[in-house]
Amino acid sequence: MDGICLEQENLLTLCALHHESATLDWQLVARVCQSRAGLEAMLAGDIPEESAAARKSLPVLRGALTSGGLDAARSRVAGEVEAAGLAGARMVTVLDDAYPANLRPVPNLPPFLFHRGPLQARDVRSVAVVGTRDASADGLSRAARMAEGLTQEDVVVVSGLAKGIDAAAHQATLDVGGRTVAVMGTGIAAPVYPAQNRPLADRILSQGGALVSQFWPTSSPARWTFPRRNVVTSGYTRGSVVIEASSTSGAKMQARIAAEHGKQVFLLRSLIAAQPWAAKMIDQKKAVEVTELDDVLRHLGRPEPQHPTGQQQIQLALAGV
């Protein structure tokens, strides 16, 4: 297959396998296939992990392999890779040295990421700035100030490309010449969602940022894709700043996931005063109350020196890109 190596193709093929309407647990695939031995074991019909996910996925794996499912899965992969290439995207997998360092230790990491724009070593010092789509004027202002301040301290700002707080964080970062990464709730080759943020996505790319997706490139937005996106938004970063979020907001879920990942969770004092769920996280010592940028920076720590891995980062272009 043009553009990706055989091991990457095999990894994606595992993700495309299905048997009797069931698919493999992608998080399981990602954990096991961080080693080539694990990838080979799964292709042979074994899962070298003792877990409920492994027990549930084993019949699916063996059923697909013995019923001719590999050919259909490889065909699906070829189509998705072609779509990604036509969109100008690249791919990185858990098999590659270039897989984001912050994301690799996360137990529910995705097996692959498609991205437009470069993934960079400096992204290891990144913070997610997130919040509600239905933001107040004060919330939008706080998000912009936080993003600007982080950028001035050479921190990469990550968010979810949603309207409201996310868009304000991306825009403010770009306005002061910073780097921002948008984690998408759709496939990398699908139209940017929401449509109103398509110009923002273009601006992110034109100013050296990146769009990142953990889904099949042609995937459309769905109710389940946005909670899944929170996993990558948390995992990609060192911590998450929640600006404004109700008890039903996806940003509340982001805070919970970040805490489960062992990341820093920063909640604004104004949010804690307004939302019982935020106050509870503080009481349980699962989050830190912050009132200003310095509070975040103090907990984030100093920048860490970057050491070469001995090999240039692998960023394989798709379809000749």
Beta strands, then each sheet from edge to edge (+ up, - down):
strand 1: 18-19
strand 2: 22-23
strand 3: 90-93
strand 4: 112-116
strand 5: 126-130
strand 6: 156-159
strand 7: 180-183
strand 8: 210-213
strand 9: 239-242
strand 10: 264-268
strand 11: 288-290
strand 12: 316-317
sheet 1: 1+ 2-
sheet 2: 11+ 10+ 9+ 5+ 6+ 7+ 8+ 4- 3+ 12-
end
